[in-house]
Amino acid sequence: MKAYFISDLHLGAKEITNRKEQEETVWRLFAEIEREATHLFVVGDFFDFWFEYKSVIPKQYFPVLCLLSRFKEKGIEMRYLAGNHDFALGTFFDRYLNIKTYLNECVTDLNGKRFFLFHGDGIDSKDVGYRFLKKILRSRLNQKLFRLIHPDFGFRFAGLVSGSSRKYNNQDNKNRSEADYIAFAEQKFEQGFDYVIMGHRHNPLEHTVGSKKYVNLGDWINNYSYAVFDGSDLVLKFMEAAKDE
């Protein structure tokens, strides 16, 4: 067993200053996953934004979607959790890629260990405004109304909103308190979970209580961090940034 956990890749983000380095490093990660993974868990914000119309998806993600299809053909079990940049997960991943999707948390067992996975948006006690906004963005009625906008304009608007959100979340993230997230994870430990995995903070972190562990997956803008469970332990890892030739 080798289960990979990744989040906050923000693929397709145009404003990232180290975009070429990021893309090359991400594709090295994908090569490792294709070669070694038995499971892949995407814990939100895989793309810089995702919004599905009834018969339209963002075409710029086509190469990555083809790669996910290849992963599936190789027998890699995959699950996809919605993040705050996944504005509307429809049926595409489940129906066409056979990837099970989750709008909120995912609970799973791997080799006798109990996992709780959640993107992590809204846990910070200061995120009162965002929790209200999340209800608006996830509203089925509001999503139906948004789909009345032509995709060319809808995707452009979603991209602008995603860029603003990412910049806000990436500001001074290493100096922000992680107390609310650690407290949340420890509550899950008390409920019997062995591992708690989240993202959203763009700040890679390991917090251990006895044999139990909380991992924040960090991001793929600055940290190139991910986690791997080998059947006995969950380890936070970092990939060296790709170097220009």
C-alpha positions in Angstrom: 0.0 0.0 0.0 1.1 3.5 -0.8 -1.6 6.1 -0.4 -0.8 9.7 -1.5 -2.6 12.7 -0.1 -2.3 16.1 -1.9 -4.1 19.5 -1.8 -3.9 23.1 -2.8 -2.0 22.6 -6.1 -4.1 25.4 -7.6 -3.4 24.2 -11.1 -3.9 26.8 -13.8 -3.4 29.8 -11.5 -2.1 32.5 -13.8 -0.7 34.9 -11.2 1.8 32.6 -9.5 5.2 34.1 -10.0 7.0 30.7 -10.1 4.5 29.1 -12.4 7.0 27.3 -14.6 8.8 25.8 -11.6 5.5 24.8 -10.0 4.2 23.1 -13.2 7.4 21.1 -13.6 7.5 20.1 -10.0 3.9 19.0 -10.0 4.4 16.8 -13.1 7.3 15.1 -11.2 4.9 14.4 -8.4 2.4 13.0 -10.9 5.1 10.7 -12.3 5.8 9.4 -8.8 2.1 8.8 -8.1 1.7 6.9 -11.4 4.7 4.8 -10.6 4.1 4.0 -7.0 0.6 4.9 -5.7 -2.2 2.4 -4.8 -4.5 5.3 -3.7 -4.7 9.0 -4.4 -6.7 11.4 -2.2 -7.1 15.0 -3.5 -8.0 17.1 -0.4 -9.4 20.1 -2.2 -8.2 22.9 -4.5 -6.5 20.7 -7.0 -7.4 23.3 -9.6 -7.3 27.0 -9.1 -11.1 26.9 -9.7 -13.5 24.2 -10.8 -17.0 24.9 -11.9 -19.2 22.5 -14.0 -21.9 23.5 -16.3 -24.3 20.8 -17.4 -22.2 20.0 -20.5 -19.1 22.2 -20.1 -16.0 22.0 -18.0 -12.8 24.2 -18.1 -10.8 23.0 -21.1 -7.4 24.2 -19.8 -7.4 21.2 -17.4 -7.7 18.6 -20.2 -4.0 17.3 -19.9 -4.5 16.7 -16.1 -7.9 15.1 -16.6 -6.3 12.7 -19.1 -3.7 11.9 -16.6 -6.3 11.1 -13.9 -8.0 8.8 -16.4 -4.7 7.0 -16.9 -4.2 6.7 -13.1 -7.6 5.0 -13.0 -6.7 2.6 -15.8 -3.6 1.6 -13.8 -5.8 0.6 -10.9 -5.1 3.6 -8.6 -8.1 4.2 -6.3 -8.9 7.9 -6.2 -11.1 10.2 -4.2 -11.6 14.0 -4.6 -12.8 16.3 -1.8 -14.1 19.8 -2.6 -12.1 22.7 -1.5 -13.0 26.4 -1.3 -11.9 26.8 -5.0 -14.1 23.9 -6.1 -17.1 26.1 -6.6 -19.3 23.3 -8.1 -18.4 19.7 -8.3 -21.0 18.1 -10.6 -21.0 14.6 -12.0 -17.9 14.7 -14.2 -15.4 13.1 -11.9 -17.8 10.4 -10.7 -19.3 9.6 -14.1 -16.4 10.0 -16.5 -13.3 9.4 -14.4 -14.9 7.0 -11.8 -13.4 9.2 -9.0 -15.7 9.4 -5.9 -16.2 13.0 -4.8 -17.1 14.5 -1.5 -18.5 18.0 -0.8 -17.3 18.0 2.8 -15.4 15.4 4.8 -14.3 11.9 3.8 -14.0 9.1 6.3 -12.1 6.0 5.3 -10.1 3.0 6.6 -6.7 2.1 5.3 -5.0 -1.1 6.6 -6.9 -0.9 9.9 -6.3 2.8 10.4 -9.1 5.3 10.6 -8.7 8.5 8.5 -10.7 11.8 8.7 -10.1 14.0 5.6 -11.4 17.5 5.2 -10.1 20.5 3.2 -10.2 22.7 6.3 -11.9 25.8 5.0 -14.0 27.5 7.7 -12.3 25.9 10.7 -10.5 29.1 11.8 -12.6 30.9 14.4 -11.9 34.2 12.5 -13.5 32.8 9.3 -17.0 33.9 10.2 -17.5 35.8 6.9 -16.2 32.9 4.8 -18.5 30.4 6.5 -21.4 32.6 5.4 -20.0 32.9 1.9 -19.5 29.2 1.7 -23.2 28.6 2.2 -23.9 31.1 -0.6 -21.4 29.5 -3.0 -22.6 25.9 -2.3 -26.3 26.9 -2.6 -27.9 24.8 -5.4 -30.2 27.7 -6.3 -27.2 30.1 -6.6 -25.3 27.6 -8.7 -28.2 27.1 -11.0 -28.5 30.9 -11.5 -24.7 31.1 -12.1 -25.1 28.5 -14.9 -27.3 31.0 -16.7 -24.1 33.0 -17.4 -22.2 32.0 -20.5 -19.2 29.8 -19.6 -16.7 32.2 -21.1 -17.8 34.9 -18.7 -18.6 32.5 -15.8 -15.1 30.9 -15.9 -13.5 34.4 -16.1 -15.4 35.5 -13.1 -14.6 32.3 -11.2 -10.9 32.8 -12.0 -10.9 36.3 -10.6 -12.6 35.2 -7.4 -10.1 32.3 -7.1 -7.2 34.6 -7.5 -8.4 37.0 -4.8 -9.1 34.1 -2.4 -5.7 32.4 -3.0 -3.9 35.7 -2.4 -5.8 36.3 0.9 -5.2 32.7 2.1 -1.5 32.8 1.2 -0.7 36.1 3.1 1.6 35.6 6.1 0.4 32.1 6.4 3.4 30.8 8.4 2.7 33.4 11.2 -1.0 32.6 11.6 -2.1 30.5 14.6 -2.9 26.9 13.9 -4.6 26.4 17.3 -8.1 26.0 15.9 -7.0 23.4 13.4 -5.0 21.4 16.0 -8.0 21.6 18.4 -10.3 20.3 15.6 -7.9 17.4 14.9 -7.6 16.5 18.6 -11.4 16.3 18.8 -11.3 13.8 15.9 -8.7 11.8 17.8 -11.1 11.6 20.7 -13.7 10.3 18.3 -11.5 7.4 17.4 -9.6 8.6 14.3 -6.0 7.7 13.9 -5.1 10.3 11.3 -6.6 13.7 10.5 -5.6 15.2 7.1 -6.4 18.7 6.0 -5.2 21.4 3.6 -6.3 25.0 2.9 -3.8 26.7 5.1 -0.9 26.4 2.7 1.2 25.7 5.7 2.6 22.1 6.0 2.3 20.8 9.5 2.6 17.6 11.5 1.0 17.4 15.0 1.3 14.1 17.0 -0.6 13.0 20.1 0.6 9.6 21.1 0.1 7.3 18.1 -2.3 9.7 16.4 -1.3 12.3 13.9 -2.7 15.4 12.3 -1.1 16.5 9.0 -1.8 19.7 7.1 -0.7 19.1 3.5 0.6 22.6 2.8 0.5 23.6 -0.9 2.2 23.4 -4.3 2.8 27.1 -4.7 5.6 27.5 -2.2 6.1 24.3 -0.3 5.6 21.3 -2.7 4.4 19.2 0.2 2.3 16.0 0.4 1.8 13.0 2.6 2.2 9.3 2.1 0.7 6.4 4.1 2.6 3.1 3.6 0.3 0.9 5.5 1.9 1.6 8.9 2.6 5.3 9.2 1.6 8.6 7.6 4.5 10.9 6.7 4.6 14.5 5.5 7.0 14.8 2.6 8.5 17.6 0.4 9.5 17.4 -3.2 12.5 19.4 -4.3 11.6 22.1 -6.7 12.4 21.5 -10.4 15.5 23.4 -11.5 15.8 25.2 -14.8 18.0 23.4 -17.3 
